[in-house]
Amino acid sequence: MHAYNLFRRKDGHDVFCAVPEDCVVPAFLDASAWEFSGKIEGLGSSPIGFDSRVAPTAVRFNGCYFFAPLGAPR
């Protein structure tokens, strides 16, 4: 599995964007709306909602992978 840098929306919505650490961070992930939220380095460090099977396909087509921690306890 690739290592991913995680970015989280600042506006209160639980939306994350995962970018492989060996890829360029997309320009829309600017500091006004997004904040760095950590790193995924293996299956054990994946947050709820991150699907390691879907992420590579999303990255291939979009350059990043968006996900929300659906079903996560508040």
Distance bins in CASP14 RR format, pairs under 12 A and 6 or more apart:
PFRMAT RR
TARGET T0000
AUTHOR 0000-0000-0000
RMODE 2
METHOD distances of the structure
MODEL  1
1 18 0 0 0 0 0 1 0 0 0 0 0
1 20 0 0 0 0 0 1 0 0 0 0 0
1 21 0 0 0 0 0 1 0 0 0 0 0
1 40 0 0 0 0 1 0 0 0 0 0 0
1 41 0 0 0 0 1 0 0 0 0 0 0
1 42 1 0 1 0 0 0 0 0 0 0 0
1 43 1 0 0 1 0 0 0 0 0 0 0
1 44 0 0 0 0 1 0 0 0 0 0 0
1 45 0 0 0 0 1 0 0 0 0 0 0
1 46 0 0 0 0 1 0 0 0 0 0 0
1 50 0 0 0 0 0 1 0 0 0 0 0
1 51 0 0 0 0 0 1 0 0 0 0 0
1 52 1 0 1 0 0 0 0 0 0 0 0
1 53 0 0 0 0 1 0 0 0 0 0 0
1 55 0 0 0 0 1 0 0 0 0 0 0
1 56 0 0 0 0 1 0 0 0 0 0 0
1 59 0 0 0 0 0 1 0 0 0 0 0
2 18 0 0 0 0 1 0 0 0 0 0 0
2 19 0 0 0 0 1 0 0 0 0 0 0
2 20 1 0 1 0 0 0 0 0 0 0 0
2 21 1 0 0 1 0 0 0 0 0 0 0
2 22 1 0 0 1 0 0 0 0 0 0 0
2 23 0 0 0 0 1 0 0 0 0 0 0
2 39 0 0 0 0 0 1 0 0 0 0 0
2 40 0 0 0 0 1 0 0 0 0 0 0
2 41 0 0 0 0 1 0 0 0 0 0 0
2 42 0 0 0 0 1 0 0 0 0 0 0
2 43 0 0 0 0 0 1 0 0 0 0 0
2 46 0 0 0 0 0 1 0 0 0 0 0
2 50 0 0 0 0 0 1 0 0 0 0 0
2 52 0 0 0 0 1 0 0 0 0 0 0
2 55 1 0 0 1 0 0 0 0 0 0 0
2 56 1 0 0 1 0 0 0 0 0 0 0
2 58 0 0 0 0 0 1 0 0 0 0 0
2 59 1 0 0 1 0 0 0 0 0 0 0
2 60 0 0 0 0 0 1 0 0 0 0 0
2 63 0 0 0 0 0 1 0 0 0 0 0
2 64 0 0 0 0 0 1 0 0 0 0 0
2 65 0 0 0 0 0 1 0 0 0 0 0
3 18 0 0 0 0 1 0 0 0 0 0 0
3 19 0 0 0 0 0 1 0 0 0 0 0
3 20 1 0 0 1 0 0 0 0 0 0 0
3 21 1 0 1 0 0 0 0 0 0 0 0
3 22 0 0 0 0 1 0 0 0 0 0 0
3 23 0 0 0 0 0 1 0 0 0 0 0
3 38 0 0 0 0 0 1 0 0 0 0 0
3 39 1 0 0 1 0 0 0 0 0 0 0
3 40 1 0 0 1 0 0 0 0 0 0 0
3 41 1 0 1 0 0 0 0 0 0 0 0
3 42 1 0 0 1 0 0 0 0 0 0 0
3 43 0 0 0 0 0 1 0 0 0 0 0
3 45 0 0 0 0 1 0 0 0 0 0 0
3 46 0 0 0 0 0 1 0 0 0 0 0
3 52 0 0 0 0 0 1 0 0 0 0 0
3 55 0 0 0 0 0 1 0 0 0 0 0
4 16 0 0 0 0 1 0 0 0 0 0 0
4 17 0 0 0 0 1 0 0 0 0 0 0
4 18 1 0 1 0 0 0 0 0 0 0 0
4 19 1 0 0 1 0 0 0 0 0 0 0
4 20 1 0 1 0 0 0 0 0 0 0 0
4 21 1 0 0 1 0 0 0 0 0 0 0
4 22 0 0 0 0 1 0 0 0 0 0 0
4 23 0 0 0 0 1 0 0 0 0 0 0
4 25 0 0 0 0 0 1 0 0 0 0 0
4 36 0 0 0 0 0 1 0 0 0 0 0
4 37 0 0 0 0 0 1 0 0 0 0 0
4 38 0 0 0 0 1 0 0 0 0 0 0
4 39 1 0 0 1 0 0 0 0 0 0 0
4 40 1 0 1 0 0 0 0 0 0 0 0
4 41 0 0 0 0 1 0 0 0 0 0 0
4 42 0 0 0 0 1 0 0 0 0 0 0
4 43 0 0 0 0 0 1 0 0 0 0 0
4 45 0 0 0 0 1 0 0 0 0 0 0
4 46 0 0 0 0 1 0 0 0 0 0 0
4 47 0 0 0 0 0 1 0 0 0 0 0
4 50 0 0 0 0 1 0 0 0 0 0 0
4 51 0 0 0 0 0 1 0 0 0 0 0
4 52 0 0 0 0 1 0 0 0 0 0 0
4 55 1 0 0 1 0 0 0 0 0 0 0
4 56 0 0 0 0 0 1 0 0 0 0 0
4 58 0 0 0 0 0 1 0 0 0 0 0
4 59 0 0 0 0 1 0 0 0 0 0 0
4 63 0 0 0 0 0 1 0 0 0 0 0
4 64 0 0 0 0 1 0 0 0 0 0 0
4 65 1 0 0 1 0 0 0 0 0 0 0
4 66 0 0 0 0 0 1 0 0 0 0 0
4 67 0 0 0 0 0 1 0 0 0 0 0
5 16 0 0 0 0 0 1 0 0 0 0 0
5 17 0 0 0 0 1 0 0 0 0 0 0
5 18 1 0 0 1 0 0 0 0 0 0 0
5 19 1 0 1 0 0 0 0 0 0 0 0
5 20 1 0 0 1 0 0 0 0 0 0 0
5 21 1 0 1 0 0 0 0 0 0 0 0
5 22 0 0 0 0 1 0 0 0 0 0 0
5 23 0 0 0 0 1 0 0 0 0 0 0
5 24 0 0 0 0 0 1 0 0 0 0 0
5 25 1 0 0 1 0 0 0 0 0 0 0
5 26 0 0 0 0 0 1 0 0 0 0 0
5 29 0 0 0 0 1 0 0 0 0 0 0
5 34 0 0 0 0 0 1 0 0 0 0 0
5 35 0 0 0 0 0 1 0 0 0 0 0
5 36 1 0 0 1 0 0 0 0 0 0 0
5 37 0 0 0 0 1 0 0 0 0 0 0
5 38 1 0 0 1 0 0 0 0 0 0 0
5 39 1 0 1 0 0 0 0 0 0 0 0
5 40 0 0 0 0 1 0 0 0 0 0 0
5 41 0 0 0 0 0 1 0 0 0 0 0
5 59 0 0 0 0 0 1 0 0 0 0 0
5 64 0 0 0 0 1 0 0 0 0 0 0
5 65 0 0 0 0 0 1 0 0 0 0 0
6 14 0 0 0 0 0 1 0 0 0 0 0
6 15 0 0 0 0 0 1 0 0 0 0 0
6 16 1 0 1 0 0 0 0 0 0 0 0
6 17 1 0 0 1 0 0 0 0 0 0 0
6 18 1 0 1 0 0 0 0 0 0 0 0
6 19 0 0 0 0 1 0 0 0 0 0 0
6 20 0 0 0 0 0 1 0 0 0 0 0
6 21 0 0 0 0 0 1 0 0 0 0 0
6 25 0 0 0 0 0 1 0 0 0 0 0
6 29 0 0 0 0 0 1 0 0 0 0 0
6 34 0 0 0 0 1 0 0 0 0 0 0
6 35 0 0 0 0 1 0 0 0 0 0 0
6 36 1 0 0 1 0 0 0 0 0 0 0
6 37 1 0 1 0 0 0 0 0 0 0 0
6 38 1 0 1 0 0 0 0 0 0 0 0
6 39 1 0 0 1 0 0 0 0 0 0 0
6 40 1 0 0 1 0 0 0 0 0 0 0
6 41 0 0 0 0 0 1 0 0 0 0 0
6 45 0 0 0 0 1 0 0 0 0 0 0
6 46 0 0 0 0 1 0 0 0 0 0 0
6 47 1 0 0 1 0 0 0 0 0 0 0
6 49 0 0 0 0 0 1 0 0 0 0 0
6 50 0 0 0 0 1 0 0 0 0 0 0
6 55 0 0 0 0 0 1 0 0 0 0 0
6 64 0 0 0 0 0 1 0 0 0 0 0
6 65 0 0 0 0 1 0 0 0 0 0 0
6 66 0 0 0 0 0 1 0 0 0 0 0
6 67 0 0 0 0 1 0 0 0 0 0 0
6 69 0 0 0 0 0 1 0 0 0 0 0
7 15 0 0 0 0 1 0 0 0 0 0 0
7 16 1 0 0 1 0 0 0 0 0 0 0
7 17 1 0 1 0 0 0 0 0 0 0 0
7 18 1 0 0 1 0 0 0 0 0 0 0
7 19 1 0 0 1 0 0 0 0 0 0 0
7 25 1 0 0 1 0 0 0 0 0 0 0
7 26 0 0 0 0 1 0 0 0 0 0 0
7 28 0 0 0 0 1 0 0 0 0 0 0
7 29 1 0 1 0 0 0 0 0 0 0 0
7 30 0 0 0 0 1 0 0 0 0 0 0
7 31 0 0 0 0 1 0 0 0 0 0 0
7 33 0 0 0 0 1 0 0 0 0 0 0
7 34 1 0 1 0 0 0 0 0 0 0 0
7 35 1 0 0 1 0 0 0 0 0 0 0
7 36 1 0 1 0 0 0 0 0 0 0 0
7 37 1 0 0 1 0 0 0 0 0 0 0
7 38 0 0 0 0 1 0 0 0 0 0 0
7 39 0 0 0 0 0 1 0 0 0 0 0
7 40 0 0 0 0 0 1 0 0 0 0 0
7 64 0 0 0 0 1 0 0 0 0 0 0
7 65 0 0 0 0 0 1 0 0 0 0 0
7 66 0 0 0 0 1 0 0 0 0 0 0
7 67 0 0 0 0 0 1 0 0 0 0 0
8 14 1 0 0 1 0 0 0 0 0 0 0
8 15 1 0 0 1 0 0 0 0 0 0 0
8 16 1 0 1 0 0 0 0 0 0 0 0
8 17 1 0 0 1 0 0 0 0 0 0 0
8 18 0 0 0 0 0 1 0 0 0 0 0
8 29 0 0 0 0 0 1 0 0 0 0 0
8 33 0 0 0 0 0 1 0 0 0 0 0
8 34 1 0 0 1 0 0 0 0 0 0 0
8 35 1 0 1 0 0 0 0 0 0 0 0
8 36 0 0 0 0 1 0 0 0 0 0 0
8 37 1 0 1 0 0 0 0 0 0 0 0
8 38 0 0 0 0 1 0 0 0 0 0 0
8 47 0 0 0 0 1 0 0 0 0 0 0
8 66 0 0 0 0 0 1 0 0 0 0 0
8 67 0 0 0 0 0 1 0 0 0 0 0
8 68 0 0 0 0 0 1 0 0 0 0 0
8 69 0 0 0 0 1 0 0 0 0 0 0
9 15 1 0 1 0 0 0 0 0 0 0 0
9 16 1 0 0 1 0 0 0 0 0 0 0
9 17 0 0 0 0 1 0 0 0 0 0 0
9 28 0 0 0 0 0 1 0 0 0 0 0
9 29 0 0 0 0 1 0 0 0 0 0 0
9 30 0 0 0 0 0 1 0 0 0 0 0
9 32 0 0 0 0 0 1 0 0 0 0 0
9 33 1 0 0 1 0 0 0 0 0 0 0
9 34 1 0 0 1 0 0 0 0 0 0 0
9 35 0 0 0 0 1 0 0 0 0 0 0
9 37 0 0 0 0 1 0 0 0 0 0 0
9 66 0 0 0 0 1 0 0 0 0 0 0
9 67 0 0 0 0 0 1 0 0 0 0 0
9 68 0 0 0 0 1 0 0 0 0 0 0
9 69 0 0 0 0 0 1 0 0 0 0 0
10 16 0 0 0 0 0 1 0 0 0 0 0
10 29 0 0 0 0 0 1 0 0 0 0 0
10 30 0 0 0 0 0 1 0 0 0 0 0
10 31 0 0 0 0 1 0 0 0 0 0 0
10 32 1 0 0 1 0 0 0 0 0 0 0
10 33 1 0 1 0 0 0 0 0 0 0 0
10 34 1 0 0 1 0 0 0 0 0 0 0
10 35 1 0 1 0 0 0 0 0 0 0 0
10 36 0 0 0 0 0 1 0 0 0 0 0
10 37 0 0 0 0 0 1 0 0 0 0 0
11 32 0 0 0 0 0 1 0 0 0 0 0
11 33 1 0 0 1 0 0 0 0 0 0 0
11 34 0 0 0 0 1 0 0 0 0 0 0
11 35 0 0 0 0 0 1 0 0 0 0 0
12 33 0 0 0 0 0 1 0 0 0 0 0
12 34 0 0 0 0 0 1 0 0 0 0 0
12 35 0 0 0 0 0 1 0 0 0 0 0
12 68 0 0 0 0 0 1 0 0 0 0 0
13 33 0 0 0 0 0 1 0 0 0 0 0
13 34 0 0 0 0 0 1 0 0 0 0 0
13 66 0 0 0 0 0 1 0 0 0 0 0
13 68 1 0 0 1 0 0 0 0 0 0 0
13 69 0 0 0 0 0 1 0 0 0 0 0
14 37 0 0 0 0 0 1 0 0 0 0 0
14 47 0 0 0 0 1 0 0 0 0 0 0
14 48 0 0 0 0 1 0 0 0 0 0 0
14 49 0 0 0 0 1 0 0 0 0 0 0
14 66 0 0 0 0 0 1 0 0 0 0 0
14 67 0 0 0 0 1 0 0 0 0 0 0
14 68 1 0 1 0 0 0 0 0 0 0 0
14 69 1 0 1 0 0 0 0 0 0 0 0
14 70 0 0 0 0 1 0 0 0 0 0 0
14 71 0 0 0 0 1 0 0 0 0 0 0
14 72 1 0 0 1 0 0 0 0 0 0 0
14 73 0 0 0 0 0 1 0 0 0 0 0
14 74 0 0 0 0 1 0 0 0 0 0 0
15 29 0 0 0 0 0 1 0 0 0 0 0
15 33 0 0 0 0 0 1 0 0 0 0 0
15 34 0 0 0 0 1 0 0 0 0 0 0
15 35 0 0 0 0 0 1 0 0 0 0 0
15 37 0 0 0 0 0 1 0 0 0 0 0
15 49 0 0 0 0 0 1 0 0 0 0 0
15 64 0 0 0 0 0 1 0 0 0 0 0
15 65 0 0 0 0 0 1 0 0 0 0 0
15 66 1 0 0 1 0 0 0 0 0 0 0
15 67 1 0 0 1 0 0 0 0 0 0 0
15 68 1 0 1 0 0 0 0 0 0 0 0
15 69 0 0 0 0 1 0 0 0 0 0 0
15 70 0 0 0 0 0 1 0 0 0 0 0
16 29 0 0 0 0 0 1 0 0 0 0 0
16 34 0 0 0 0 1 0 0 0 0 0 0
16 35 0 0 0 0 0 1 0 0 0 0 0
16 36 0 0 0 0 0 1 0 0 0 0 0
16 37 1 0 0 1 0 0 0 0 0 0 0
16 38 0 0 0 0 1 0 0 0 0 0 0
16 40 0 0 0 0 1 0 0 0 0 0 0
16 46 0 0 0 0 0 1 0 0 0 0 0
16 47 1 0 0 1 0 0 0 0 0 0 0
16 48 0 0 0 0 0 1 0 0 0 0 0
16 49 0 0 0 0 1 0 0 0 0 0 0
16 50 1 0 0 1 0 0 0 0 0 0 0
16 51 0 0 0 0 0 1 0 0 0 0 0
16 55 0 0 0 0 0 1 0 0 0 0 0
16 64 0 0 0 0 1 0 0 0 0 0 0
16 65 0 0 0 0 1 0 0 0 0 0 0
16 66 1 0 0 1 0 0 0 0 0 0 0
16 67 1 0 1 0 0 0 0 0 0 0 0
16 68 1 0 0 1 0 0 0 0 0 0 0
16 69 1 0 0 1 0 0 0 0 0 0 0
16 70 0 0 0 0 0 1 0 0 0 0 0
16 72 0 0 0 0 0 1 0 0 0 0 0
17 23 0 0 0 0 0 1 0 0 0 0 0
17 25 0 0 0 0 1 0 0 0 0 0 0
17 26 1 0 0 1 0 0 0 0 0 0 0
17 28 0 0 0 0 1 0 0 0 0 0 0
17 29 1 0 0 1 0 0 0 0 0 0 0
17 30 0 0 0 0 0 1 0 0 0 0 0
17 33 0 0 0 0 0 1 0 0 0 0 0
17 34 1 0 0 1 0 0 0 0 0 0 0
17 35 0 0 0 0 0 1 0 0 0 0 0
17 36 0 0 0 0 0 1 0 0 0 0 0
17 37 0 0 0 0 1 0 0 0 0 0 0
17 38 0 0 0 0 0 1 0 0 0 0 0
17 40 0 0 0 0 0 1 0 0 0 0 0
17 50 0 0 0 0 0 1 0 0 0 0 0
17 55 0 0 0 0 0 1 0 0 0 0 0
17 58 0 0 0 0 0 1 0 0 0 0 0
17 59 0 0 0 0 0 1 0 0 0 0 0
17 62 0 0 0 0 1 0 0 0 0 0 0
17 63 0 0 0 0 1 0 0 0 0 0 0
17 64 1 0 1 0 0 0 0 0 0 0 0
17 65 1 0 0 1 0 0 0 0 0 0 0
17 66 1 0 1 0 0 0 0 0 0 0 0
17 67 0 0 0 0 1 0 0 0 0 0 0
17 68 0 0 0 0 0 1 0 0 0 0 0
18 25 0 0 0 0 0 1 0 0 0 0 0
18 26 0 0 0 0 0 1 0 0 0 0 0
18 29 0 0 0 0 0 1 0 0 0 0 0
18 34 0 0 0 0 0 1 0 0 0 0 0
18 36 0 0 0 0 0 1 0 0 0 0 0
18 37 0 0 0 0 1 0 0 0 0 0 0
18 38 0 0 0 0 1 0 0 0 0 0 0
18 39 0 0 0 0 1 0 0 0 0 0 0
18 40 1 0 0 1 0 0 0 0 0 0 0
18 41 0 0 0 0 0 1 0 0 0 0 0
18 42 0 0 0 0 0 1 0 0 0 0 0
18 45 0 0 0 0 0 1 0 0 0 0 0
18 46 0 0 0 0 1 0 0 0 0 0 0
18 47 0 0 0 0 1 0 0 0 0 0 0
18 49 0 0 0 0 0 1 0 0 0 0 0
18 50 1 0 0 1 0 0 0 0 0 0 0
18 51 0 0 0 0 0 1 0 0 0 0 0
18 52 0 0 0 0 1 0 0 0 0 0 0
18 54 0 0 0 0 0 1 0 0 0 0 0
18 55 1 0 0 1 0 0 0 0 0 0 0
18 56 0 0 0 0 0 1 0 0 0 0 0
18 58 0 0 0 0 1 0 0 0 0 0 0
18 59 1 0 0 1 0 0 0 0 0 0 0
18 62 0 0 0 0 0 1 0 0 0 0 0
18 63 0 0 0 0 1 0 0 0 0 0 0
18 64 1 0 0 1 0 0 0 0 0 0 0
18 65 1 0 1 0 0 0 0 0 0 0 0
18 66 1 0 0 1 0 0 0 0 0 0 0
18 67 1 0 0 1 0 0 0 0 0 0 0
18 68 0 0 0 0 0 1 0 0 0 0 0
19 25 1 0 1 0 0 0 0 0 0 0 0
19 26 1 0 0 1 0 0 0 0 0 0 0
19 27 0 0 0 0 0 1 0 0 0 0 0
19 28 0 0 0 0 0 1 0 0 0 0 0
19 29 1 0 0 1 0 0 0 0 0 0 0
19 34 0 0 0 0 0 1 0 0 0 0 0
19 36 0 0 0 0 0 1 0 0 0 0 0
19 37 0 0 0 0 0 1 0 0 0 0 0
19 38 0 0 0 0 0 1 0 0 0 0 0
19 39 0 0 0 0 0 1 0 0 0 0 0
19 40 0 0 0 0 0 1 0 0 0 0 0
19 55 0 0 0 0 0 1 0 0 0 0 0
19 58 0 0 0 0 0 1 0 0 0 0 0
19 59 1 0 0 1 0 0 0 0 0 0 0
19 62 0 0 0 0 0 1 0 0 0 0 0
19 63 1 0 0 1 0 0 0 0 0 0 0
19 64 1 0 1 0 0 0 0 0 0 0 0
19 65 1 0 0 1 0 0 0 0 0 0 0
19 66 0 0 0 0 0 1 0 0 0 0 0
20 26 0 0 0 0 0 1 0 0 0 0 0
20 39 0 0 0 0 0 1 0 0 0 0 0
20 40 0 0 0 0 1 0 0 0 0 0 0
20 41 0 0 0 0 0 1 0 0 0 0 0
20 52 0 0 0 0 0 1 0 0 0 0 0
20 55 0 0 0 0 1 0 0 0 0 0 0
20 56 0 0 0 0 1 0 0 0 0 0 0
20 58 0 0 0 0 0 1 0 0 0 0 0
20 59 1 0 1 0 0 0 0 0 0 0 0
20 60 0 0 0 0 0 1 0 0 0 0 0
20 62 0 0 0 0 0 1 0 0 0 0 0
20 63 0 0 0 0 1 0 0 0 0 0 0
20 64 0 0 0 0 1 0 0 0 0 0 0
20 65 0 0 0 0 1 0 0 0 0 0 0
21 36 0 0 0 0 0 1 0 0 0 0 0
21 38 0 0 0 0 0 1 0 0 0 0 0
21 39 1 0 0 1 0 0 0 0 0 0 0
21 40 0 0 0 0 1 0 0 0 0 0 0
21 41 0 0 0 0 1 0 0 0 0 0 0
21 42 0 0 0 0 0 1 0 0 0 0 0
21 59 0 0 0 0 0 1 0 0 0 0 0
21 64 0 0 0 0 0 1 0 0 0 0 0
22 59 0 0 0 0 0 1 0 0 0 0 0
22 63 0 0 0 0 0 1 0 0 0 0 0
23 29 0 0 0 0 0 1 0 0 0 0 0
23 55 0 0 0 0 0 1 0 0 0 0 0
23 56 0 0 0 0 0 1 0 0 0 0 0
23 59 1 0 0 1 0 0 0 0 0 0 0
23 60 0 0 0 0 0 1 0 0 0 0 0
23 62 0 0 0 0 0 1 0 0 0 0 0
23 63 1 0 0 1 0 0 0 0 0 0 0
23 64 1 0 0 1 0 0 0 0 0 0 0
23 65 0 0 0 0 0 1 0 0 0 0 0
24 59 0 0 0 0 0 1 0 0 0 0 0
24 63 0 0 0 0 1 0 0 0 0 0 0
24 64 0 0 0 0 0 1 0 0 0 0 0
25 31 0 0 0 0 0 1 0 0 0 0 0
25 34 0 0 0 0 1 0 0 0 0 0 0
25 36 0 0 0 0 1 0 0 0 0 0 0
25 63 0 0 0 0 1 0 0 0 0 0 0
25 64 0 0 0 0 1 0 0 0 0 0 0
26 34 0 0 0 0 1 0 0 0 0 0 0
26 59 0 0 0 0 0 1 0 0 0 0 0
26 62 0 0 0 0 1 0 0 0 0 0 0
26 63 1 0 0 1 0 0 0 0 0 0 0
26 64 1 0 1 0 0 0 0 0 0 0 0
26 65 0 0 0 0 0 1 0 0 0 0 0
26 66 0 0 0 0 0 1 0 0 0 0 0
27 33 0 0 0 0 0 1 0 0 0 0 0
27 34 0 0 0 0 0 1 0 0 0 0 0
27 63 0 0 0 0 0 1 0 0 0 0 0
27 64 0 0 0 0 0 1 0 0 0 0 0
28 34 0 0 0 0 1 0 0 0 0 0 0
28 62 0 0 0 0 0 1 0 0 0 0 0
28 63 0 0 0 0 0 1 0 0 0 0 0
28 64 0 0 0 0 1 0 0 0 0 0 0
28 66 0 0 0 0 0 1 0 0 0 0 0
29 35 0 0 0 0 1 0 0 0 0 0 0
29 36 0 0 0 0 1 0 0 0 0 0 0
29 37 0 0 0 0 0 1 0 0 0 0 0
29 63 0 0 0 0 0 1 0 0 0 0 0
29 64 1 0 0 1 0 0 0 0 0 0 0
29 66 0 0 0 0 0 1 0 0 0 0 0
30 36 0 0 0 0 0 1 0 0 0 0 0
34 64 0 0 0 0 0 1 0 0 0 0 0
34 66 0 0 0 0 0 1 0 0 0 0 0
37 47 0 0 0 0 1 0 0 0 0 0 0
37 50 0 0 0 0 0 1 0 0 0 0 0
37 67 0 0 0 0 0 1 0 0 0 0 0
37 69 0 0 0 0 0 1 0 0 0 0 0
38 45 0 0 0 0 1 0 0 0 0 0 0
38 46 0 0 0 0 0 1 0 0 0 0 0
38 47 0 0 0 0 1 0 0 0 0 0 0
38 50 0 0 0 0 0 1 0 0 0 0 0
39 45 1 0 0 1 0 0 0 0 0 0 0
39 46 0 0 0 0 0 1 0 0 0 0 0
39 47 0 0 0 0 0 1 0 0 0 0 0
39 50 0 0 0 0 0 1 0 0 0 0 0
40 46 1 0 1 0 0 0 0 0 0 0 0
40 47 1 0 0 1 0 0 0 0 0 0 0
40 48 0 0 0 0 0 1 0 0 0 0 0
40 49 0 0 0 0 0 1 0 0 0 0 0
40 50 1 0 0 1 0 0 0 0 0 0 0
40 51 0 0 0 0 0 1 0 0 0 0 0
40 52 0 0 0 0 1 0 0 0 0 0 0
40 55 0 0 0 0 1 0 0 0 0 0 0
40 65 0 0 0 0 0 1 0 0 0 0 0
40 67 0 0 0 0 0 1 0 0 0 0 0
41 52 0 0 0 0 0 1 0 0 0 0 0
42 50 0 0 0 0 0 1 0 0 0 0 0
42 52 0 0 0 0 1 0 0 0 0 0 0
42 55 0 0 0 0 0 1 0 0 0 0 0
43 50 0 0 0 0 1 0 0 0 0 0 0
43 51 0 0 0 0 0 1 0 0 0 0 0
43 52 1 0 0 1 0 0 0 0 0 0 0
43 53 0 0 0 0 0 1 0 0 0 0 0
43 55 0 0 0 0 0 1 0 0 0 0 0
44 50 0 0 0 0 0 1 0 0 0 0 0
44 52 0 0 0 0 1 0 0 0 0 0 0
45 52 0 0 0 0 0 1 0 0 0 0 0
46 52 1 0 0 1 0 0 0 0 0 0 0
46 53 0 0 0 0 0 1 0 0 0 0 0
46 54 0 0 0 0 0 1 0 0 0 0 0
46 55 0 0 0 0 1 0 0 0 0 0 0
46 65 0 0 0 0 0 1 0 0 0 0 0
46 67 0 0 0 0 1 0 0 0 0 0 0
46 69 0 0 0 0 0 1 0 0 0 0 0
47 55 0 0 0 0 0 1 0 0 0 0 0
47 67 0 0 0 0 1 0 0 0 0 0 0
47 68 0 0 0 0 0 1 0 0 0 0 0
47 69 1 0 0 1 0 0 0 0 0 0 0
47 70 0 0 0 0 0 1 0 0 0 0 0
47 71 0 0 0 0 0 1 0 0 0 0 0
47 72 0 0 0 0 1 0 0 0 0 0 0
48 67 0 0 0 0 1 0 0 0 0 0 0
48 68 0 0 0 0 1 0 0 0 0 0 0
48 69 1 0 1 0 0 0 0 0 0 0 0
48 70 1 0 0 1 0 0 0 0 0 0 0
48 71 1 0 0 1 0 0 0 0 0 0 0
48 72 1 0 1 0 0 0 0 0 0 0 0
48 73 0 0 0 0 1 0 0 0 0 0 0
48 74 0 0 0 0 0 1 0 0 0 0 0
49 55 0 0 0 0 0 1 0 0 0 0 0
49 65 0 0 0 0 0 1 0 0 0 0 0
49 66 0 0 0 0 0 1 0 0 0 0 0
49 67 1 0 1 0 0 0 0 0 0 0 0
49 68 1 0 0 1 0 0 0 0 0 0 0
49 69 1 0 1 0 0 0 0 0 0 0 0
49 70 1 0 0 1 0 0 0 0 0 0 0
49 71 0 0 0 0 1 0 0 0 0 0 0
49 72 1 0 0 1 0 0 0 0 0 0 0
50 58 0 0 0 0 0 1 0 0 0 0 0
50 65 1 0 0 1 0 0 0 0 0 0 0
50 66 0 0 0 0 0 1 0 0 0 0 0
50 67 1 0 1 0 0 0 0 0 0 0 0
50 68 0 0 0 0 1 0 0 0 0 0 0
50 69 0 0 0 0 1 0 0 0 0 0 0
50 70 0 0 0 0 0 1 0 0 0 0 0
50 72 0 0 0 0 0 1 0 0 0 0 0
51 57 0 0 0 0 1 0 0 0 0 0 0
51 58 0 0 0 0 1 0 0 0 0 0 0
51 65 0 0 0 0 1 0 0 0 0 0 0
51 66 0 0 0 0 0 1 0 0 0 0 0
51 67 1 0 0 1 0 0 0 0 0 0 0
51 68 0 0 0 0 0 1 0 0 0 0 0
51 69 0 0 0 0 0 1 0 0 0 0 0
51 70 0 0 0 0 0 1 0 0 0 0 0
52 58 0 0 0 0 0 1 0 0 0 0 0
52 59 0 0 0 0 0 1 0 0 0 0 0
52 65 0 0 0 0 1 0 0 0 0 0 0
52 67 0 0 0 0 0 1 0 0 0 0 0
53 65 0 0 0 0 0 1 0 0 0 0 0
54 60 0 0 0 0 0 1 0 0 0 0 0
54 61 0 0 0 0 0 1 0 0 0 0 0
54 62 0 0 0 0 0 1 0 0 0 0 0
54 65 1 0 0 1 0 0 0 0 0 0 0
54 66 0 0 0 0 0 1 0 0 0 0 0
54 67 0 0 0 0 1 0 0 0 0 0 0
55 61 0 0 0 0 0 1 0 0 0 0 0
55 62 0 0 0 0 0 1 0 0 0 0 0
55 63 0 0 0 0 0 1 0 0 0 0 0
55 64 0 0 0 0 1 0 0 0 0 0 0
55 65 1 0 1 0 0 0 0 0 0 0 0
55 66 0 0 0 0 1 0 0 0 0 0 0
55 67 0 0 0 0 1 0 0 0 0 0 0
56 62 0 0 0 0 0 1 0 0 0 0 0
56 63 0 0 0 0 0 1 0 0 0 0 0
56 64 0 0 0 0 0 1 0 0 0 0 0
56 65 0 0 0 0 1 0 0 0 0 0 0
57 63 0 0 0 0 0 1 0 0 0 0 0
57 64 0 0 0 0 0 1 0 0 0 0 0
57 65 0 0 0 0 1 0 0 0 0 0 0
58 64 1 0 0 1 0 0 0 0 0 0 0
58 65 1 1 0 0 0 0 0 0 0 0 0
58 66 1 0 0 1 0 0 0 0 0 0 0
58 67 0 0 0 0 1 0 0 0 0 0 0
59 65 1 0 1 0 0 0 0 0 0 0 0
59 66 0 0 0 0 0 1 0 0 0 0 0
59 67 0 0 0 0 0 1 0 0 0 0 0
END
